[in-house]
């Protein structure tokens, strides 16, 4: 499942980031922000029109991601 498909309030764990080339700036930036394999996360809110942006919580930190960026984060079920 991709992060943009995850319902709000459901816990999941990052499996990997979808890299689209060796110099993929979006994938690199997601990794720098803490979107790394094994990290638990959840969507805590979404925007009113079309659900953009998504408010994503990793640990004690919240990030706002566009759905296009969130679709690059591949998830697995939380244990």
Phi and psi in radians as a Rosetta constraint file:
Dihedral C 1 N 2 CA 2 C 2 CIRCULARHARMONIC -1.727 0.35
Dihedral N 2 CA 2 C 2 N 3 CIRCULARHARMONIC 2.687 0.35
Dihedral C 2 N 3 CA 3 C 3 CIRCULARHARMONIC -1.015 0.35
Dihedral N 3 CA 3 C 3 N 4 CIRCULARHARMONIC -0.631 0.35
Dihedral C 3 N 4 CA 4 C 4 CIRCULARHARMONIC -1.218 0.35
Dihedral N 4 CA 4 C 4 N 5 CIRCULARHARMONIC -0.192 0.35
Dihedral C 4 N 5 CA 5 C 5 CIRCULARHARMONIC -1.719 0.35
Dihedral N 5 CA 5 C 5 N 6 CIRCULARHARMONIC -0.167 0.35
Dihedral C 5 N 6 CA 6 C 6 CIRCULARHARMONIC -1.283 0.35
Dihedral N 6 CA 6 C 6 N 7 CIRCULARHARMONIC 2.240 0.35
Dihedral C 6 N 7 CA 7 C 7 CIRCULARHARMONIC -1.184 0.35
Dihedral N 7 CA 7 C 7 N 8 CIRCULARHARMONIC 2.616 0.35
Dihedral C 7 N 8 CA 8 C 8 CIRCULARHARMONIC -1.079 0.35
Dihedral N 8 CA 8 C 8 N 9 CIRCULARHARMONIC 2.463 0.35
Dihedral C 8 N 9 CA 9 C 9 CIRCULARHARMONIC 1.492 0.35
Dihedral N 9 CA 9 C 9 N 10 CIRCULARHARMONIC -0.048 0.35
Dihedral C 9 N 10 CA 10 C 10 CIRCULARHARMONIC -1.709 0.35
Dihedral N 10 CA 10 C 10 N 11 CIRCULARHARMONIC 2.293 0.35
Dihedral C 10 N 11 CA 11 C 11 CIRCULARHARMONIC -1.385 0.35
Dihedral N 11 CA 11 C 11 N 12 CIRCULARHARMONIC 2.499 0.35
Dihedral C 11 N 12 CA 12 C 12 CIRCULARHARMONIC -2.581 0.35
Dihedral N 12 CA 12 C 12 N 13 CIRCULARHARMONIC 2.981 0.35
Dihedral C 12 N 13 CA 13 C 13 CIRCULARHARMONIC -2.207 0.35
Dihedral N 13 CA 13 C 13 N 14 CIRCULARHARMONIC 2.441 0.35
Dihedral C 13 N 14 CA 14 C 14 CIRCULARHARMONIC -1.245 0.35
Dihedral N 14 CA 14 C 14 N 15 CIRCULARHARMONIC 2.233 0.35
Dihedral C 14 N 15 CA 15 C 15 CIRCULARHARMONIC -1.596 0.35
Dihedral N 15 CA 15 C 15 N 16 CIRCULARHARMONIC -0.906 0.35
Dihedral C 15 N 16 CA 16 C 16 CIRCULARHARMONIC -2.915 0.35
Dihedral N 16 CA 16 C 16 N 17 CIRCULARHARMONIC 2.973 0.35
Dihedral C 16 N 17 CA 17 C 17 CIRCULARHARMONIC -1.828 0.35
Dihedral N 17 CA 17 C 17 N 18 CIRCULARHARMONIC 2.354 0.35
Dihedral C 17 N 18 CA 18 C 18 CIRCULARHARMONIC -1.321 0.35
Dihedral N 18 CA 18 C 18 N 19 CIRCULARHARMONIC 1.791 0.35
Dihedral C 18 N 19 CA 19 C 19 CIRCULARHARMONIC -1.494 0.35
Dihedral N 19 CA 19 C 19 N 20 CIRCULARHARMONIC 2.334 0.35
Dihedral C 19 N 20 CA 20 C 20 CIRCULARHARMONIC -2.064 0.35
Dihedral N 20 CA 20 C 20 N 21 CIRCULARHARMONIC 1.149 0.35
Dihedral C 20 N 21 CA 21 C 21 CIRCULARHARMONIC 2.010 0.35
Dihedral N 21 CA 21 C 21 N 22 CIRCULARHARMONIC 2.857 0.35
Dihedral C 21 N 22 CA 22 C 22 CIRCULARHARMONIC -1.175 0.35
Dihedral N 22 CA 22 C 22 N 23 CIRCULARHARMONIC -0.596 0.35
Dihedral C 22 N 23 CA 23 C 23 CIRCULARHARMONIC -1.882 0.35
Dihedral N 23 CA 23 C 23 N 24 CIRCULARHARMONIC 0.802 0.35
Dihedral C 23 N 24 CA 24 C 24 CIRCULARHARMONIC -1.372 0.35
Dihedral N 24 CA 24 C 24 N 25 CIRCULARHARMONIC 1.783 0.35
Dihedral C 24 N 25 CA 25 C 25 CIRCULARHARMONIC -1.157 0.35
Dihedral N 25 CA 25 C 25 N 26 CIRCULARHARMONIC -0.635 0.35
Dihedral C 25 N 26 CA 26 C 26 CIRCULARHARMONIC -1.159 0.35
Dihedral N 26 CA 26 C 26 N 27 CIRCULARHARMONIC -0.836 0.35
Dihedral C 26 N 27 CA 27 C 27 CIRCULARHARMONIC -1.088 0.35
Dihedral N 27 CA 27 C 27 N 28 CIRCULARHARMONIC -0.718 0.35
Dihedral C 27 N 28 CA 28 C 28 CIRCULARHARMONIC -1.096 0.35
Dihedral N 28 CA 28 C 28 N 29 CIRCULARHARMONIC -0.766 0.35
Dihedral C 28 N 29 CA 29 C 29 CIRCULARHARMONIC -1.171 0.35
Dihedral N 29 CA 29 C 29 N 30 CIRCULARHARMONIC -0.690 0.35
Dihedral C 29 N 30 CA 30 C 30 CIRCULARHARMONIC -1.033 0.35
Dihedral N 30 CA 30 C 30 N 31 CIRCULARHARMONIC -0.746 0.35
Dihedral C 30 N 31 CA 31 C 31 CIRCULARHARMONIC -1.089 0.35
Dihedral N 31 CA 31 C 31 N 32 CIRCULARHARMONIC -0.708 0.35
Dihedral C 31 N 32 CA 32 C 32 CIRCULARHARMONIC -1.124 0.35
Dihedral N 32 CA 32 C 32 N 33 CIRCULARHARMONIC -0.544 0.35
Dihedral C 32 N 33 CA 33 C 33 CIRCULARHARMONIC -1.394 0.35
Dihedral N 33 CA 33 C 33 N 34 CIRCULARHARMONIC -0.202 0.35
Dihedral C 33 N 34 CA 34 C 34 CIRCULARHARMONIC 1.980 0.35
Dihedral N 34 CA 34 C 34 N 35 CIRCULARHARMONIC 0.088 0.35
Dihedral C 34 N 35 CA 35 C 35 CIRCULARHARMONIC -1.437 0.35
Dihedral N 35 CA 35 C 35 N 36 CIRCULARHARMONIC 1.403 0.35
Dihedral C 35 N 36 CA 36 C 36 CIRCULARHARMONIC -2.134 0.35
Dihedral N 36 CA 36 C 36 N 37 CIRCULARHARMONIC 2.688 0.35
Dihedral C 36 N 37 CA 37 C 37 CIRCULARHARMONIC -0.932 0.35
Dihedral N 37 CA 37 C 37 N 38 CIRCULARHARMONIC 2.386 0.35
Dihedral C 37 N 38 CA 38 C 38 CIRCULARHARMONIC 1.631 0.35
Dihedral N 38 CA 38 C 38 N 39 CIRCULARHARMONIC -0.205 0.35
Dihedral C 38 N 39 CA 39 C 39 CIRCULARHARMONIC -1.405 0.35
Dihedral N 39 CA 39 C 39 N 40 CIRCULARHARMONIC 2.247 0.35
Dihedral C 39 N 40 CA 40 C 40 CIRCULARHARMONIC -1.342 0.35
Dihedral N 40 CA 40 C 40 N 41 CIRCULARHARMONIC 2.598 0.35
Dihedral C 40 N 41 CA 41 C 41 CIRCULARHARMONIC -2.668 0.35
Dihedral N 41 CA 41 C 41 N 42 CIRCULARHARMONIC 2.994 0.35
Dihedral C 41 N 42 CA 42 C 42 CIRCULARHARMONIC -2.748 0.35
Dihedral N 42 CA 42 C 42 N 43 CIRCULARHARMONIC 2.630 0.35
Dihedral C 42 N 43 CA 43 C 43 CIRCULARHARMONIC -1.511 0.35
Dihedral N 43 CA 43 C 43 N 44 CIRCULARHARMONIC 2.192 0.35
Dihedral C 43 N 44 CA 44 C 44 CIRCULARHARMONIC -1.780 0.35
Dihedral N 44 CA 44 C 44 N 45 CIRCULARHARMONIC -0.348 0.35
Dihedral C 44 N 45 CA 45 C 45 CIRCULARHARMONIC -2.910 0.35
Dihedral N 45 CA 45 C 45 N 46 CIRCULARHARMONIC 2.857 0.35
Dihedral C 45 N 46 CA 46 C 46 CIRCULARHARMONIC -2.479 0.35
Dihedral N 46 CA 46 C 46 N 47 CIRCULARHARMONIC 2.758 0.35
Dihedral C 46 N 47 CA 47 C 47 CIRCULARHARMONIC -1.139 0.35
Dihedral N 47 CA 47 C 47 N 48 CIRCULARHARMONIC 2.794 0.35
Dihedral C 47 N 48 CA 48 C 48 CIRCULARHARMONIC -1.287 0.35
Dihedral N 48 CA 48 C 48 N 49 CIRCULARHARMONIC -0.597 0.35
Dihedral C 48 N 49 CA 49 C 49 CIRCULARHARMONIC -1.908 0.35
Dihedral N 49 CA 49 C 49 N 50 CIRCULARHARMONIC 1.812 0.35
Dihedral C 49 N 50 CA 50 C 50 CIRCULARHARMONIC 1.391 0.35
Dihedral N 50 CA 50 C 50 N 51 CIRCULARHARMONIC 0.025 0.35
Dihedral C 50 N 51 CA 51 C 51 CIRCULARHARMONIC 1.291 0.35
Dihedral N 51 CA 51 C 51 N 52 CIRCULARHARMONIC 0.347 0.35
Dihedral C 51 N 52 CA 52 C 52 CIRCULARHARMONIC -1.900 0.35
Dihedral N 52 CA 52 C 52 N 53 CIRCULARHARMONIC 2.302 0.35
Dihedral C 52 N 53 CA 53 C 53 CIRCULARHARMONIC -1.479 0.35
Dihedral N 53 CA 53 C 53 N 54 CIRCULARHARMONIC 3.047 0.35
Dihedral C 53 N 54 CA 54 C 54 CIRCULARHARMONIC -1.782 0.35
Dihedral N 54 CA 54 C 54 N 55 CIRCULARHARMONIC 2.368 0.35
Dihedral C 54 N 55 CA 55 C 55 CIRCULARHARMONIC -1.652 0.35
Dihedral N 55 CA 55 C 55 N 56 CIRCULARHARMONIC 2.031 0.35
Dihedral C 55 N 56 CA 56 C 56 CIRCULARHARMONIC -2.010 0.35
Dihedral N 56 CA 56 C 56 N 57 CIRCULARHARMONIC 2.312 0.35
Dihedral C 56 N 57 CA 57 C 57 CIRCULARHARMONIC -1.881 0.35
Dihedral N 57 CA 57 C 57 N 58 CIRCULARHARMONIC 2.172 0.35
Dihedral C 57 N 58 CA 58 C 58 CIRCULARHARMONIC -2.152 0.35
Dihedral N 58 CA 58 C 58 N 59 CIRCULARHARMONIC 2.009 0.35
Dihedral C 58 N 59 CA 59 C 59 CIRCULARHARMONIC 1.111 0.35
Dihedral N 59 CA 59 C 59 N 60 CIRCULARHARMONIC -2.181 0.35
Dihedral C 59 N 60 CA 60 C 60 CIRCULARHARMONIC -1.778 0.35
Dihedral N 60 CA 60 C 60 N 61 CIRCULARHARMONIC 0.140 0.35
Dihedral C 60 N 61 CA 61 C 61 CIRCULARHARMONIC -1.878 0.35
Dihedral N 61 CA 61 C 61 N 62 CIRCULARHARMONIC 2.462 0.35
Dihedral C 61 N 62 CA 62 C 62 CIRCULARHARMONIC -2.015 0.35
Dihedral N 62 CA 62 C 62 N 63 CIRCULARHARMONIC 2.454 0.35
Dihedral C 62 N 63 CA 63 C 63 CIRCULARHARMONIC -2.215 0.35
Dihedral N 63 CA 63 C 63 N 64 CIRCULARHARMONIC 2.597 0.35
Dihedral C 63 N 64 CA 64 C 64 CIRCULARHARMONIC -1.839 0.35
Dihedral N 64 CA 64 C 64 N 65 CIRCULARHARMONIC 2.124 0.35
Dihedral C 64 N 65 CA 65 C 65 CIRCULARHARMONIC -2.152 0.35
Dihedral N 65 CA 65 C 65 N 66 CIRCULARHARMONIC 2.458 0.35
Dihedral C 65 N 66 CA 66 C 66 CIRCULARHARMONIC -1.244 0.35
Dihedral N 66 CA 66 C 66 N 67 CIRCULARHARMONIC 2.701 0.35
Dihedral C 66 N 67 CA 67 C 67 CIRCULARHARMONIC -1.036 0.35
Dihedral N 67 CA 67 C 67 N 68 CIRCULARHARMONIC -0.601 0.35
Dihedral C 67 N 68 CA 68 C 68 CIRCULARHARMONIC -1.076 0.35
Dihedral N 68 CA 68 C 68 N 69 CIRCULARHARMONIC -0.734 0.35
Dihedral C 68 N 69 CA 69 C 69 CIRCULARHARMONIC -1.229 0.35
Dihedral N 69 CA 69 C 69 N 70 CIRCULARHARMONIC -0.733 0.35
Dihedral C 69 N 70 CA 70 C 70 CIRCULARHARMONIC -1.102 0.35
Dihedral N 70 CA 70 C 70 N 71 CIRCULARHARMONIC -0.497 0.35
Dihedral C 70 N 71 CA 71 C 71 CIRCULARHARMONIC -1.180 0.35
Dihedral N 71 CA 71 C 71 N 72 CIRCULARHARMONIC -0.231 0.35
Dihedral C 71 N 72 CA 72 C 72 CIRCULARHARMONIC -1.454 0.35
Dihedral N 72 CA 72 C 72 N 73 CIRCULARHARMONIC -0.239 0.35
Dihedral C 72 N 73 CA 73 C 73 CIRCULARHARMONIC -1.630 0.35
Dihedral N 73 CA 73 C 73 N 74 CIRCULARHARMONIC 2.009 0.35
Dihedral C 73 N 74 CA 74 C 74 CIRCULARHARMONIC -1.665 0.35
Dihedral N 74 CA 74 C 74 N 75 CIRCULARHARMONIC 2.317 0.35
Dihedral C 74 N 75 CA 75 C 75 CIRCULARHARMONIC -1.989 0.35
Dihedral N 75 CA 75 C 75 N 76 CIRCULARHARMONIC 2.834 0.35
Dihedral C 75 N 76 CA 76 C 76 CIRCULARHARMONIC -2.257 0.35
Dihedral N 76 CA 76 C 76 N 77 CIRCULARHARMONIC 2.864 0.35
Dihedral C 76 N 77 CA 77 C 77 CIRCULARHARMONIC -1.130 0.35
Dihedral N 77 CA 77 C 77 N 78 CIRCULARHARMONIC 2.553 0.35
Dihedral C 77 N 78 CA 78 C 78 CIRCULARHARMONIC -1.234 0.35
Dihedral N 78 CA 78 C 78 N 79 CIRCULARHARMONIC 2.530 0.35
